């Protein structure tokens, strides 16, 4: 059975392949992922937000996140919770994302 640490490392890499439909940057570097937990049973619990509450692609983006994470070797199940508190701001973005988007 895969170590939880290995799954957590894979999670970051996988989340960096999922892009916000309105901003050409991945959701991890944008700071849309608020929390990630991998249980001893290899269940993944994700808490995420969107750049705007009215995003018309919310369901598609959440499904892409769930499907991408579920494909990681060793993951038994995935739960994605969408929250808007605290609201997302550009302060949550990584330096890499800010540089990529010309904000530095």
N, C-alpha and C positions, 0 to 999 in steps of 0.2 A: 504494500500500500504506500502511496506517495506521502511524503512528509508535508505537513501543513505549510511549512515555510516555502517549499517548492511551489505549492499551489498559489500562495500569496504573491510570489515573484512572477509567476505566469499571469496572474490577474492583472498586475500593473501593465505588463506587456500587451495583453489582450485589450485592455481598456484604452490603451494608446492607439489602437487601430480603429476605434469607433469615433467618427467625426460628427460634430454638431452640424446639422443640415444648413444652418444659416451662417456659420462662422468657419472658415477653413482651418480648423484646429481640432485636435482630439479632445474628447471630453475629460480625460484625466488631467491634462495640462491646463485646460480651461478652469479647472477647479469645480467641476460639476459633481464629482464624487465626494460626498461628505463623510461616508464611513464604509468600511469593508470589514466583514468578520467571516472567518472560516472556522466552523465548529469542529470538534473532534470527530464528528460523523461525516466531515467533508461537505457540509452544507454551507453555501455561500449566501451571506446576507449583505445586500448593498443598499445604502441610502444615497440617493442622488437628487439633484435638482435640475432645473433648466435655466437658460439665460433669461427667459421670459415666461411667465405663467400661461400665457395664451398661445404657446408654440403649437402650430397645427400638426407638427410632426412628433409630438410627445409620445404617442403610443408606439409609433414605428421605432423611435429611438430607444425606448425602454425594451421593446422586443429584441432589437439588435444587441443591446447590452446583455440581456438574459441569454439569448442564443449563443453569443460569443463566449460568455463565461461558462455556460453549460458544456461547451465543447472542450474545455480544459480537462486533460487527463486527470482522473481521480475525483472530480467534482460530482457529487451525487445529486444535488439539487441547487436551484438558484432562486432567491427571492429578491425582488427589486422594489424598494419603497421610494415613491416620489414625494418630496417635501418642498415647501417654499419658505420655510422658516428655519434658519435665517435666510433672507433673500440673497441670491447670488449677486456678487459685485466683481468688478475687474480685479479687486484686491486678492481674490482667491486664485488668480491665474499664476502659473509658474513663470519664472523669468524667461524661459524658453518660448512660451506661448506669447508673452508680451513682445519679445524680440521678433518672433515670426509674424506678428500682426502689426509691426511697426509702432509699437507703443513705448519703446525705449529709445 
